């Protein structure tokens, strides 16, 4: 029996790339500059993952009529230095390359605006690793209206329809797990990102991995029909 060709969808921030405070620090700086309250460290971490408009309103309690100026100031700083300060997590680029060399399709599915996601991957020299990049609309208000990660994952599946046998998601937040489940996919959670143990317990990922090497092994198990997929923490 031949191996299964996979479509593996990767989240971006917290899964492929470590923002190194570029996101949380950048948002905090924009809020402070504009005289708005800055959430504490725990809430700042919660803001990484969902659409930025929703995080600013729901978590940072930014008045809706001031959201646009916060985003504009934050994005300017992020493009100027935040993207360059971000770094791929150890071994993750090599894991993606190994999957590609084995004939699997690898794509990005992120709630970061699509154009910004591509810019970040360009800066990191990673764009060529992926068959496609799927993000939120570049219009931040339109992005906030999306049904979470569900729509973005669905777009990636439609883009590669007929080119894979099985698909799965890799992410660091409950939004990735829920979006995958809504599309009938398993999600492998990575422990090095912004997700918490509580999120993973409530979301029920197919597994939780702590290194890029264990992630690669867990993904490859999905491509071997005779090999059982281990669930739980690896």
Secondary structure, 3 states (H helix, E strand, C coil): CCCCCEEEEECCECCCEECCCCCHHHHHHHHHHCCCCCCCHHHHHHCCCCCHHHHHHHCCCCCHHHHHHHHHHHHHHHHHHHHHHCEECCCHHHHHHHHHHCCCEEEEEEEEEHHHHHHHHHHCCCHHHCCEEEEECCCHHHHHCCCHHHHHHHHHHHHCCCCCCEEEEEECCHHHHHHHHHCCCEEEEECCCCCCHHHHHHHCCCEEECCHHHHHHHHHHCCCCCCCCCCEEC
